[in-house]
Every structure is written in structure tokens, then in C-alpha cells.
Amino acid sequence: MKKLEESQANNLVNNSAIAQNIPPSSDSLQKDSEYIKPPRIIPNNKINTFLTTMPFNGRSINHLTNADIIFSNSFSANQNTVFDVNAIFNINSQIEQSLSKKNIFTLRQTGSYIQLQTVNTKKDVTVTFTEPRTLLGTEIQLSLTGTCVFPGSNPDNQCTFTPGLVTNRNAIDPDTLLPTAVFLPSQLADVVTPESLAAIQQPGFQQGFNGQEVGVNVFFPNSGYTFGNLQSDKVTIKRIENYENTPVGIYSTVNQVVKANAQEAVIGRTVRGLTVMADDDNRLLNTGAQLASIFLPDANPSLSASSSPANQNINKNLFFAANNVWIPTNSFTFYHAGIGRARTPKPREQTPASTFNSIWIGSSPISKYTSYSKSRYEILAPRRVVSAAGSEGGAGSNVSLLSLVNDQSFSTATLKDYYAQIYLTIYNQDVDYLSVNTLTEEKIYYPHISFSGNITGNENIWRYYVGIIGADDLKAYIGTDFTRNTLDGWTFSAGAIAYANPDNEYYSQVQGSISKSINLNSRTNLLLSASMNYALDGETPVGNIVINSIKNSLVVSARANIGNISLGLTNNFGNILPNSSQTSLTTDLTVTLNQNFQFSAYYTPINENYTRSVYGASALLRIGDNNKFSILSLSWTNNEFIFGKDADGNQLSDSNNTFFILLRSNL
């Protein structure tokens, strides 16, 4: 944020400009007052936004913020349509300025805001492998009757020499295409009625008459398969993303006070937020944290009186330090209070460094992962008869059948007056075998407390932070980072953070970067940079799989800014660091036609990552000035997901085109 505000700071030749155009107080008002100039409300146009800009729940506000509304929509053929909103509305705000008889100049900024936004609370990624198959189906029909030979039976009767077994064709599992229920309509040795015998001896397979069923009549739609079918012989993959958002309402108050005497200046900043999330799985804990923060005091820095007049040439690093504060990302602020201090520079003296230390209480998301797998068949065409054969007959025919039941054997060769039926039908059917794998990520917000501070100088920024997230597994952390910007265009940065109970999002890592800006002329410059990120942990087990997204990288890049054209080249070196992104080379182009329109595009000719975006483009239209403006942004990306190769060496992949529309109005 320091670089973003540098231009505003440079416009402040002397911060005493904020004290202009305040009507002097009359002697009668000052006679018994503690003020030389009592508190007066300052017109907004008399204050530079550099003095009032501050971070605010992932956004930034200043005293000119009235209504800042962002609508966005992303959609693709492989993703549900996602609408997002992030709107800030100013309920009331004002800036007061005063000068006390203790020669302390005070600038106080207060305000209350309503913020409405949506946050993602659930994400499903479903990958479906579709394998074409030809199912082999089997139908077996047989029966054997003859003169009863069982103990206690009447030899004048006819008995069945097979148990009754019938597949329930209305109870075929639609996923596996296997039968789930069978009937046992008769038992071995049951007497067969004359009417059933007459029916059985009719052409074609018959089981009996008037409710009696004897013999075996089983049907297996899935008794085997071969790869491929008449529709396809290629394995295909489909990847679908589904997002669920929930609305969030936030009421926030801001109280920032800046004080200056002759030697130094201090800043105290307090932000309080009452957050209501529609779908909050941790409402009790988060509500308790919010209620507790109500009783915490505002940041009110102390400053000693001075016999010399207050110096309103406030050290600009004081504001830089306040805005360089480390705040947890993607989080909601319940309470944030910090105090900064900086010595006022003397004439022709280099601007001294400033410190800022703060406490932050809020809620941050923790991801819970679950996985689900299921396989099923999808029927593409009706069954086809491949082969059908059968025979039936009694004594004197060439039909022979052996029935083995419970270690007993019965054969047409030994039975008297028998009648046997034997039918077999083989089917083929075109199907797809679908293997569906779903990974679900649910975000649950937990209370979070963090202490942070920084020392900001003209060239150096050193930040340090420590905190804990009150999740089921407490996530304590400690970290620091350092940035140095030199006057000759060099930028160096390094940082490290360590977590207890790390996961895929909150993990221990070290990182560093170096860049050099080279000005060739007033309209042309080059930017060369290199960066490294190395994760020390972060694996997240989910059942029998481990989520360990790519965290390590080693990148070099170059950018040439030539007038209104910017050309970039970025190379990511793969296979150097463990668990790193693979080798990729990306080129990009940005053309700024005028102050209102910008077009950009990128192309990745080399990319060995399994998840990659090959090319994309965006256009941005801006209307208005720096304070009141509207932005329309349209972007498109082509994404590809690689899942390996099939048995024939064909690449298994899926791709999609994702579109994103953003509309922002700062009214």
C-alpha cells in the first residue's frame, strides 16, 4: 500500500494544508477553553485522501467514500453461474481538526459504514471418468421334472429336481446393473401339478400354471464387459465446479485520530465491526468474540505537551506504517486497534521511520474437506441378442441335463418319465461406465486474534506478526517479512511464517524476491524480477488421499513498458524445488489506449502443469475521475485440466472457457 499512496503523499508539500480555511475562534470562545482552535468539522475537499485512506475488510476506504459497489459474475459450461457483490455504503462520516493550548494539533476522522457482500462457503469439484463398455448379459432358463424318487414321495406323482429360482427383473440395481432380489417360488422335490406339467411341455420355456413356478429363470444384465462400444472407443473426462455463496452484512465504525506536537506525531486507529453471516456454522463462537470486543477500548495515543507551536508537517511514514499493517486475508474484522508514532522531520532532514503496532480480532475461514466416490453404468442403447439357443424334451429326446443340489445329483439318464428344458441367451448392450469423484471444500469461520507491528522507513519496511485461529485444531503462527526499496530501482523482499497444525491454506513457508527497475527514457522502462516460495508443510489428509496443492515456485520475469504498451515474459522453473509447479512460460500484452480503456491478453506456449490456463484476454473501461468513477471489466480464460493417460497412451483431459464480468461504481 505504501507504493500505491506515494503519489498522494508527494502531493502534500506540507501536511499543514489540512488546517487551511478553518475560521478562527473568537476570544470569547477561547477564553476558558482548552483549545486555541476548538474542534471544527473540515470540508471534505480540504483534506487529501492520503491522510484518510485505510484498509477495510479486504477493501480500502477514505473520507470521500460514499458508496463503492462491486458486482461480479463468473460462468462457464463446466461451472455454475456465480454472482458476487461487495458494496460499501457510508452512513455518516466527518473529520474534525483542533489545536489545544498544549500545542497539540489533532485531526480526528470518524465514520460508520454498512458493507454487504457474498463469500464462498462451499465448493464441489466433480470429476467424471466415462469409459465406453459393451456389457455381456446372460439369461439362463432350465427345469427338470420326473417321477418322484424322494423318500416318502408317491411314485405316481411328478416332482421337480431343481429348486425354484427366479430373478426379480424389476429389482435390477440401476448403478451396477446387477439383480438385487430373487424369488424362491418352489423347492427341490415339490410335486408338480398336472396343469403345470402340461404348461411346461408347451414350446418355449415355461415354469408352470396357476401360480406354480418350478425351475431356474435367472437374468444377469451385467455378467462381464469388453472395452468400447458402438458409440465410442475413447475414455473421456468431465470436470465440473459448483460454488455456494452466502450473504454477509457488516456494520462498522471507524475512529482515527492523528496528533502532532513540535517534535513528533502519533496515530490511533480503531475499526469495529458487527458481522452477520447468513450461513454461519460457527455462529455461537463468532458472536461471543464480537460481544467481547465491544468492551475493548479505542486506540487513543498519548502525546506530551509542547512549549513550541505544533508542527503540522506530519511525517508521511506515519500513514504508510498504519496502512502497512499485517491483517489476515479473506477475514472479517470485529475489532482492530493500533497506535503508530513517528518523529517529525526537521528541515532538510531525511524523513524518520515510523512504527505502528496493533491488535486485530475477527473471524477467518478454515477449510474442511470431504471426498466421495461412486461408480455407475449409464445405458446408451437397448440390449442386442448375440446368441440364443435352447432345447426341451422328455424320454426319447436327445436332451440331457444334470442337476446338482446339496450334494445330490439328478440326471435325465436315470430319471423316469422326465421332461427337461434348457435355454441360454447372450446379450450385448452399449453402456458407459462412469466413475464419479467429488471433492468438497466447506469453509467455516472461526475466531481469530492477531498481534502485528511494523517499522516503515523511506526505503525499508519490516513487519512482524503473531496470532492464533480458534479452530478445532488451534492454528498458532508467527511470522515476519522485510522489504527494501532503493532509490536506484532495486526492491528486495524476504519473509517467513510458521504454523502449528498447518493445513492446505495455512502452512509454514519462506519466500523471497528481488527486482530491478531500469528507466531507459521518460516513456520506457524495464522491470526484471525473480521470486521464490518454499513451503515447509501443508499436506491435508482427506480419507485415503492427501491434499497438497502446489505451493513451491521459482520464477523469473521481465517486463517492458513502452509508452502505453506493456510486454511481459514470465518463466516458472519446474522440478527444482519439491512439490513445485511445473515448467511454464507465459507472455502477456497490455495496451492502454487512453485513460479510460485498457486491453490485455496472455498466452502460455509452454506449460507442463496438470492444471493450466493456456490463454485469455480482458478489457477494462473506466469512466470518471479518481474519486467518482465506474469500471466495467470483461475477461475470458481458457483452462485445461490434465488427468494422465489411458491404456492406449491417449491424454485424459478436460478444458473449459470461463468468463468473468465485473462492474464497479464509486459514487
N, C-alpha and C positions, 0 to 999 in steps of 0.2 A: 504494500500500500504506500510505502514511502515514495517510490518512484512515480506512482500514479498521482501523488499530490505535489510533486516537486514543482510543477509548473505553477500551481496555485500559490505555493509558498514563495516562489520567485517574484510573484506579482506584489507581494507585501514588502514594500521598501521599509516600512516601519509599521509594526502592528498597532501603533497608536492611532492608525486610521479608524479603528473601531470606536474610538472615543469622539469622533467628529459629530458635529451637528446636534449635540445634546444641549438643550437650553440650560444656562447657568441657574443655579438655585438662588433664590432671594436670600438676603441676610436674615430675614425673619424665620425662614425655614431652616437655616443652618445654625441659628444661634444656639439652640440647645440640642442639636443633633450630633450624632457620632460621625456624620458624613460631611466631607467638604462638598461632594456632589452625591446626593442621595440616589438610591436605585431608580433608574428610569428605563422604560422599555425602548429598545433600539429598533428603528425601522429595518426591515429585512435587507433592503438594498444598501445598507451601510456596513454590512458585515460580509467578509469574504468567506466562502464556503469551506476554505481550508481550515478555518478555526472551528467549524461545527460538524465536520464530517466524522462519522464513527461507524464501526461495524454493527450490524443489527440482524441477528438470526439469519446469517448467510447472505444478507444484502448490506447495503450501506444507506444511511440517511444523512441529511444535513438540515439546516434551519429552513431551507427553501422547499423541502419535501412536502408536497401536499397530497397527491395521490399518484402512486407509482404502481402500475398494474401490468402484470405479465400473464399472457395466455399462451399456452403451447399445446401442440397436438402432434403425436408421432403415430405412424401407422405403416403397415406393410402387409403383404399377403401371408406372412408367417408370424404375425403378431397382432394381438387385439389392439384396437384403437385406444390410445391413452391420452386423456385430457388432463392437463395440469394448469393450476392457477397459483400465482404468488402475488398478492396485492397488499400494498401498504397504504393506509389512509390516516392522514393527520387529523386528529380530533381537535387539539389545540396545542400551540407552542408559542414561546416567546423568549426573547433574550433581554436580560437586564444588565445594566452597567452602572457601577458606582465607584466612588473614591472616598475612602474613610479618612478621618483625621489622623489615623496611624500611618498614613501614606501607603495604604494598601489598595491597589486597583483591583476590582472584582468584575468578572464577566460571568454571568450565570445563564445557562441555557436549560430550559425545561420544556417538556412536551409529553403528550400522550398519543398513542397510536393504536390502531387496530390493524392486525395482519391476518389475512385469510389465505390459506394455501392448502395444497394437497401434498401428501407424502406417500411414497410407496411402502406398503406393509406386507405385500406378498408377491412372489414371483415364481411361476412354474415354467420350467423348461422341459418340454416333452420331445424326446427323440424316438421316432418310429422307424424301425428297420422292416422293410417289406421284401420278403423272399417269395418269388413265384414257385409254386409247387403243383404237382399233379398227384392228387390223392388216389390211393388204391382202396376201393371199397369192396367188401365181401358180404355176400348173403348165403347162408348155409341153411338148407331145409332138409330134414330127414325124419323118417319114422320107421318103426319095426313092430309089427304085431304078429301074433301067432297063438297056437294052442297054449293055454296056461299050463305051466310046469312048476309053479311055485308051491311050496309046502302049504297045504290047506286049501289050495285053489281047486276049482271044479274043472276037470279036463275038457268039459264040454263048452267052456267059455273061451273067449279070445282075450288075451292080455296085451298090454304094451310093454315092450322090452327096452324102452328108453324113458328117462324122466322127461316130464314136460318142461320145456324151457323156451320162453318167448321174449324177445326184445321189445320193450315199450318204445315204439318209434316216435312217440310224442314226448319222449324224455331224452332227447339227444342234446348233450351239452353244446350250446352254440359256439363256445370258445374252442373247445378241444375236438368237437365232432365225435365224441365217444358216448356210447349209451350210458345212462346213469341209473336205469331201472330195468329189471327183468321180471317177468311173471313166471310162476311155477304152477301152471294150471292142472298138472297131473303128476302122479308118482309112478315109479317103476312098479310093475305088477298090477296096476289098476286094470279093472275089467273094462273092455271096450264094448260099447253098446252096438247092437246090430245096425242101428241107423248110422252111427259113426263109421262102422266098417264099410257100409255101402258108400258113404261120402268119400272116405279115403281112397276107395278104389276107382273114383272118378278121375278123368285125365287132369293132370296138373297137381301141384302139391295141395293136399287137403289135410286138415287136422282133426276134423270131427264134425259132429252135428248137434244142434240144440244145446250149445254151450259147452259141450265136452271138447277139450283140446288135448291131443296127445302128440308126442314127437317134439323135435327141436326145430325152432324157427328163429334164427338169430341173424341180426344185421349189424355190421360194423362199417360205418361210413369212412372211418379212418383206421385202416389196418396197415398203413405204410404209405410212402410217398417217393416220388422222384423229383429232382430239381427241375424247375422250369415248367411252363405250361404253354397252351396255345396262345395265351395273351402276351407273355413276356418271358425272357430268359435272363433278366438283369435284376440284381438286388438294388433297391432304391431306398433313400433315406429322406425323412421329412423331420425338420426341426421347427417346433412351434414354441413361441414365448407368450405367456399370459401374465399380465400385470393387474394387481388390485391396489387401488389408492384409497386413502381415507382423508376426509377434510379435517383441517386443524384451524382453530380460531385462537388468536393470541391478543391479549390486551397488554400493552407495555407502556411504561413510563420511563422517561429519561431525565436525569438531573446531572448536568455537567457544570462544574464551577472552575474558573481559572482565576488565580490570584497572582498579583505581582507587586513586589516592593522595589526598592532601588537595586537590590543585588541579585534576586532570584525570582523564579515564578514556579507555581505549583498548579497541578490539575487534579481534580477529583471527578471521577465519572461513575455514575450509578445507573444501571439499567435493571428494571424489574419487569417480569413477565408473568402473566396468568395464562396458562396454556390449557386448552380443552381440545382433546383429540377424540374424534367420534368413535374410533375403534381402537381403544387402548386396553391391551391385555394386562397392563400393569398399573391400572388407574389408582389403586389404593396407595402404593408406594410413591408414585409420582405426585399425587395430591398431597401426601404428607410432606414431601420435600418442598413443595410450593408453599404450604402453610408455614413451615418452619422458616423459610426465607423471608417471610413478611416481617419477622421481628429483627432481622439483621439491619444494622444502621447504614445510612448513606455514607458514601466516601466524602469526607469533609476535611481536606488537607489544612494543616496549620501553617501559618506564616507569621514570622515575627514582625513587629512594628519597625518602622524606619524613620530616622530623623530627616532623611533626604527624600525628595519627591520620588514617587513611584515611577519606575522606568517601564513604559508600555511597549518598548521594543522587545517583546517576549521572544525567547529562544524558540525557533521553529522546530527544533528537535524534540521539544516537549510534546508537540502534537503528533510528530512522527512516532515517538515512543508509545503514546497512548493507542495509536492505530496499528502498531506492530505487535500488539498483544497476541499471545497464542490462545485461540479459542477453539474448542473441539468442533470439528466439521459435522455437518448434517445433524445438528443438535438443536434443541430448544433451550433458550435462556430463561431461567427462573429468577436468577439474581447474578448480577455482575458488578462488582465494585472494585475500583482501582485508584491508586494515587501515584502521580508522577511528579518529579522535581527536576528542575534544571536551573543552572546559574545563568544569569542574564549576561550576554556578551558585552564586553567593553568596546569602545570604538577601535576599529582596525584589529580586533582580536578574533581569532578563529572561534567559530560557534562551539561552545562546550557541549559535551554529551549530556543526554537526559536519561533518567531512569523511570520505569513505570512497573509497578507490582500490583497484582490483582488477585481476587478470588472469584471463581465462576462456579455457579451451581445451576444445573439444568438436567436434561434427560438426553440420552444418546441411544441409538439403536444397536441392538445385538441380534445377529442373525442366527436363527435356528434352522437347521437343515434336516430334511427327511427325504428318503428315496422310496420309490415304488416301481415295481416291475411287474409286467403281465404280458402273457403271450396268448394269441388267439388266432383263429382262422377266419378268413373272410371269403365267402363263396362268390365266385365270379360267373359260374355257368352251371346249368343242370348236369346231373350225372349222366355219363355215357356208358352204355353196356359194351364192355370189351369182349366178354366171353360168357356164354350161358349154356349149361349142359345139365342133363338130368335123365333119370330113368326110374321106372317103378314097375312092380310086378310081383307075382307070387310064385308058387311052386311051378316048375316047368319053364320059368323065365331065366334069363341069364343075369338077373340082378343078384348081387351078393352083398351082404352087409354084416359087419361085426360090431356089436355093441358091448363096450366095457363099462361097467358101473359098479363101483365099490368092490373091486377085485373079482367081480363076476363077469363072465363073458357069455354072450348070446350071439349065435351065428345062424344065418339062413341055411347053413349046411346041416344043422342039427335040429332046427325047429320044424314042427309040423304045421301045415296049413298056414304058412306065414304070408305076410304081404309087406313089402319094403318100398319106401320112397327115398330117393336120393337126388337132390337138386343143388347146384352150385352156380352162382352168378358173380362175375367180377366186373366192377365198375371203375371208371376213371372220372375225375372231376377236377376242373381248374379252380384253384384256390390261391390266395395269398396268405402267407404265414407272417403275422405281424408281431414283432417284439417291441413292446412299448415300455420305455424307461422314462420316468418322471423324477426330476429333482426339484423339490420345493424349498424355497427360502422364505421364511417368515421373519419379519423384523419386529422385535419387541423392545420398547423404550424403557430404559432403567435409569434411576437417579445417578447423577454423575457430579463429582466435585473435583475442581482443578485449581491449583495454585500456579501462577505463572508470573514471569517478570522478564524485562529486557533492558538492555543498555544500548541506546541508539546514539551514534555519533554521526559525523559528517560522512564518514566512509565505512564505518563498521556497525553491524547490528548483531548483538549477542542475545539470544533468547534462552530461557530455561523454564522447565515446567514439570510438574508432578501432579498426579491425580489418581482417582480410583473410580471405577464404574461398579455400581452395586448390583451386578448381575448374579445369577445363581452361583457361578464361579467368579469370585471377585477379580476384577482386572485392574491391578495396580500398575502404574507405569511411571517412568522418569525419563526425561529427555532433554536435549539441548541442541541448538543449531547456531551457526555463525555465518554471517555474510559480510563480505568486504567488497566495496565498490571503490575503485581507484579513479583518480582524475584523468588518467590516460586510457581509460576504457576497459580495464580489467575488472572482472567480477569473479570472486571466489566464494564458494559456499560449501559447508560440511555440516552434517547433523547425525545424531544417533538417538534412538529411543529403545527402551527395554520394557517388556510387558511380562507380568505374571499371568499365567493362564492365557497364553496367546491363542488367537484363532485366525481364520482366514482374512479378517478385516483389521484386527488389532494385533499386530505382531512386531517383534523386535527387528530392527533394521538399522543399517548405516547407509548414508548416502553422501554424495559429493558432486560438485560440478565446477567447471571453470569456463569462462567465456571471455572473448576479446572483441571489442567493437573498434572497427577501423574506419575512420572518416576519410573518404577519397576526395570529396568536394562537398559543397553545400547541399547537394541533392543526391549524393551517392555515398553509401556506407556498406561495409561488410560486417557480418557478425559470425564469428567462429566459436563453437562451443563443444564441450564434451561433458558427459554425466555418467554416473554410476550409481546403482542401487543394489544393495545386497541384503536379503532377508536372512535372519538367523533362525527363525521358526515360523509358525503359522499354519501348520498342517491341521486340518479339521476332519476327524473321522466321522463318517456317517454310515452306520451299519458296517458292511464289509468293504466299503470304499473309503478313500481319503480324498477330501477336497483340498487341493494345494495349488491354487491358481498361480499363474506366472507372476513372480514378484521381482526377479533379478533382471538387471539390464545393464548394458554397456553401450552407450550411444555417442556418436559424433555427428555434428550437423554444421551446415554452412548456410548463410542467408545473405543475399544481395538485395539491398533496397536501392532502386534506381528510379528516382522521381516517384511517380505514382504506381510503380510496378515493384513487386516483391517476389523474389525467386528463392525457393528453399530446397535443400537436399539433406536428407536425414538417413543415416545408416546405423542399423542396430546389429551389433556383432553377437551372433549366436554361438552356443557351445563353448563359451569361455567360462562363464560362471555357471554353477549348477542351478538347475531348475530355472533357467533363464528363457526369455523369449528367443525365438529362432532368428536367423539372419533375415533382415529385410532392408529394402532400400525404397525410400519414398521421396517423390518430388512433388512440390506444390507451387502454385502460382496464385498471387493475389493482385488484382488490378483495382485501384481506387480511381474511378472515373471522375468523381468530384467529391465534395464534402458530404454528399447525400447518398451516393451509390457506390457499392463495392461488390466485386465478384471474385470468387476464389474457387480453386479446384485442386485436386491431388490425384496422383497415380502411383501405384506401387508395382514397379516392374518385377521386383524380386521380393518374395515373401514366403518363407518356409514355415510359418506358424500354422497351427491347425485351425485357429480362429483368426480371420483376417478380413480386412476391408481393402479391396483392390483399387477402387476408385470412387470418387464422389465430387460433388460440387455444391456451392452455396451462393446465395445472393442476398445482399442486405441493403435495404432502403431506409434512410433516416431523414426525418422531416422535423425542423425546429432548431432551437439553439441549445446551448449546453444545459440549460435549466429546465426548459419545457420542450419536450420532444416526443416523437413517436418513431418506433422502429418496427419494420416488417422484415423478418428473416425467413428464407426458404432454403432448405438443404436436402440433399439426397446422398445416400451412401449405398454402395453395393457390397454386401457382406457374404463371405464364404466360410463354411464350416467343414473341415476335413475329418473323417472318421476312420481312416485307414483304407485297406483294400480288401476286395473279396477274394474267393478262392482262385479266380482266374486272373488276379492281378489288376482288376479294374478299380479305379479310385472311387471310394464311397464318400459322397459329399452332398451338401445342400447349400443353396445360395438364395439370397433374397435382396430386394431393394427396399430400403427403409426411407421414409420421407418424414421430414420434421418441419413444422410451421410454428413460428414464434411471433407474437405481436406484443410489443411493449409500449405503453403510453405513460409518460411522466407529465402529469397535468398540473 
